[in-house]
Amino acid sequence: MYPPPYGAPPPYQHYPYGSPTRGSASTANSTPDLKIFLQELDEVYGKDGEYMQFLDSLENDSVHVTHIKHLTAEQFERLGITRIGWQVALKKASEKYK
């Protein structure tokens, strides 16, 4: 049997963080679904459904988790997210996603 072509990894090569062609196996930095993102905020800030109540309005305006950090106070108001604490928490939580 001949060795693999130059530049190709040997078939026994182990990639601890996923295959180089399929990306990392780690999902720590991947952007969550909007529903999961809001559920996590509810868990952190304690009140049942306090953030989940915004799911429909965010989805109806095609707002993705990565968009939230760019929303203005006026846009938040239009979405029904009227409390400053909600706006700050949403922005802060969304900043870690690109």
Kinemage of the C-alpha trace (Angstrom):
@kinemage 1
@onewidth
@group {chain A} dominant
@subgroup {mainchain}
@vectorlist {calphas} color= white
{ca met a 1} P 0.000 0.000 0.000
{ca tyr a 2} L 1.293 3.442 -0.934
{ca pro a 3} L 1.372 6.364 1.510
{ca pro a 4} L -1.346 9.037 1.137
{ca pro a 5} L -0.627 11.948 -1.232
{ca tyr a 6} L 1.490 14.782 0.090
{ca gly a 7} L -0.493 17.052 2.408
{ca ala a 8} L -3.193 14.509 3.248
{ca pro a 9} L -3.268 13.316 6.854
{ca pro a 10} L -2.690 9.630 7.461
{ca pro a 11} L -5.910 7.675 8.005
{ca tyr a 12} L -5.056 6.997 11.647
{ca gln a 13} L -4.648 10.700 12.465
{ca his a 14} L -6.725 11.737 15.464
{ca tyr a 15} L -8.233 15.231 15.559
{ca pro a 16} L -9.252 16.039 19.151
{ca tyr a 17} L -11.326 19.042 18.062
{ca gly a 18} L -13.045 17.580 15.045
{ca ser a 19} L -12.016 16.884 11.518
{ca pro a 20} L -10.151 19.695 9.753
{ca thr a 21} L -12.733 19.597 6.946
{ca arg a 22} L -15.790 19.459 9.189
{ca gly a 23} L -14.848 22.124 11.691
{ca ser a 24} L -14.637 21.890 15.419
{ca ala a 25} L -16.612 19.380 17.408
{ca ser a 26} L -16.970 22.006 20.122
{ca thr a 27} L -20.155 24.056 20.028
{ca ala a 28} L -19.224 26.372 22.885
{ca asn a 29} L -19.083 29.440 20.618
{ca ser a 30} L -21.846 28.505 18.202
{ca thr a 31} L -24.874 30.763 18.171
{ca pro a 32} L -27.914 29.202 19.805
{ca asp a 33} L -31.399 29.139 18.384
{ca leu a 34} L -33.404 32.199 19.473
{ca lys a 35} L -35.726 30.078 21.626
{ca ile a 36} L -32.805 28.470 23.472
{ca phe a 37} L -31.157 31.876 23.913
{ca leu a 38} L -34.296 33.304 25.538
{ca gln a 39} L -34.800 30.202 27.705
{ca glu a 40} L -31.238 30.559 28.983
{ca leu a 41} L -31.896 34.181 29.902
{ca asp a 42} L -35.010 33.104 31.799
{ca glu a 43} L -32.879 30.607 33.725
{ca val a 44} L -30.198 33.204 34.537
{ca tyr a 45} L -32.562 35.997 35.554
{ca gly a 46} L -35.019 33.724 37.301
{ca lys a 47} L -38.501 34.599 36.112
{ca asp a 48} L -40.427 32.004 34.132
{ca gly a 49} L -41.075 33.225 30.621
{ca glu a 50} L -39.898 36.782 31.191
{ca tyr a 51} L -37.691 36.641 28.091
{ca met a 52} L -39.559 33.884 26.246
{ca gln a 53} L -42.487 36.282 25.885
{ca phe a 54} L -40.456 38.087 23.203
{ca leu a 55} L -39.922 35.036 20.991
{ca asp a 56} L -42.833 35.730 18.628
{ca ser a 57} L -42.074 39.423 18.162
{ca leu a 58} L -38.364 38.747 17.520
{ca glu a 59} L -39.138 35.931 15.063
{ca asn a 60} L -41.818 37.984 13.284
{ca asp a 61} L -39.194 40.659 12.610
{ca ser a 62} L -36.583 38.060 11.576
{ca val a 63} L -34.284 39.037 14.441
{ca his a 64} L -31.490 36.512 14.989
{ca val a 65} L -29.474 36.252 18.208
{ca thr a 66} L -26.531 37.949 16.474
{ca his a 67} L -28.732 40.945 15.571
{ca ile a 68} L -29.817 41.721 19.135
{ca lys a 69} L -26.610 43.513 20.117
{ca his a 70} L -27.208 45.992 17.273
{ca leu a 71} L -30.804 46.932 18.128
{ca thr a 72} L -31.550 50.489 19.188
{ca ala a 73} L -33.809 51.471 22.081
{ca glu a 74} L -36.455 52.459 19.522
{ca gln a 75} L -36.282 49.050 17.852
{ca phe a 76} L -36.539 47.287 21.204
{ca glu a 77} L -39.619 49.387 21.999
{ca arg a 78} L -41.196 48.460 18.668
{ca leu a 79} L -40.635 44.791 19.517
{ca gly a 80} L -42.362 45.255 22.883
{ca ile a 81} L -39.142 45.023 24.866
{ca thr a 82} L -39.790 48.157 26.889
{ca arg a 83} L -37.864 47.696 30.112
{ca ile a 84} L -34.288 48.921 30.180
{ca gly a 85} L -33.200 45.880 32.186
{ca trp a 86} L -34.556 43.553 29.493
{ca gln a 87} L -32.765 45.502 26.773
{ca val a 88} L -29.460 45.519 28.651
{ca ala a 89} L -29.656 41.803 29.493
{ca leu a 90} L -30.500 40.856 25.898
{ca lys a 91} L -27.696 42.980 24.458
{ca lys a 92} L -25.116 41.772 26.962
{ca ala a 93} L -26.009 38.105 26.464
{ca ser a 94} L -25.919 38.427 22.663
{ca glu a 95} L -22.505 40.119 22.544
{ca lys a 96} L -20.652 36.825 22.854
{ca tyr a 97} L -21.993 35.616 19.491
{ca lys a 98} L -20.642 36.836 16.149
